[in-house]
């Protein structure tokens, strides 16, 4: 049933030219300033260190690697991160 719902949402997003994060609960990363990032639609913080952040997302984990990470704010679905991002990966 989940695959059917996801397929319908994907079809709707494609038909109405909507961004995937709106219907599919995909993460969205906004660059606010040279070293500030706002991450939306996460499902929780798995781990945090100065060089790595792991967040639960709809389809697995979002792995962010870099330097000098600092969490400026966090809510159940959003995260404001400062630091230098060197690598982003989605792990299913």
N, C-alpha and C positions, 0 to 999 in steps of 0.2 A: 504493500500500500504506500509506503514511503517513496518508493521509486516512481510510482504513478503520480503522486502529489508533486514531487520534484520535477517530473517531466512536464506536467501541466503548468507549473509556475515558470519553468524555463520557456515553454512555448508562449505563455502570456507575455513574458518579458521581451521575447523576440518580436512578437506581433505588435506590441504597443511601444517598441523601442525604449524600454525602461532599463535602467542600469541593473545588473544582476544583484547588487547588494540590496535593492529595494524589496524584491520578492523572494530571493533565494537565501537570505541571511548570510551572505558572503561577507568576509571582512573587508573593510575599506580603510585605507591608510592615507591620511592627509598630511602633507608637509606644511607646517605652520611657519617656520623660520628655518634658517640654515641647520639648526640642530634640535628642532622640536617636531614631534610627530604625534598625531591624534589617530588612534586606532579604534574603529567602531566595529560592532557586531562580534565581539569575542564572547566566549562562554565561560571564561574564568582564567585565572593566572595559574599555570602549572609550576613554573619556576622562574626565579629572577636572580641575576648576578650582574656585576658591572659589565660583563662581556656577552651575556646571553639572556634573552627573554623567550619563554615558551608560553603560548596562549592556546587554550582550547578554542576550536572554531567548529562550525557546522560539520565539516567533512574531515576532521582530524585535528592537527596541531599547526599553528603558525610559529615557526622558529625564526627568531631575529638575532643575528650576531653582529657585534660591533664593539664599540669602546665607550667608556665613561657613561653608561646608562644610569639614569635616575628617573624614578617614577614621580611625576609631578602631581598626578591625580589618577584615581581609579574608581570605576563604578562596576556593577555586575556586567555591563556590556561595553564600556568605553575605557580607554587608557590614554593618558597623556604622558609621553616618553620623551626625555631629553637625552641626547648623546649622538654618537656617530654610527649610523647603520652601514654595515659593510655587506651584509648578505641577508636575504629573505628566502625562506623555503616553506612550502606547505607539505606536511607529511600526512598521508592518509592512514 
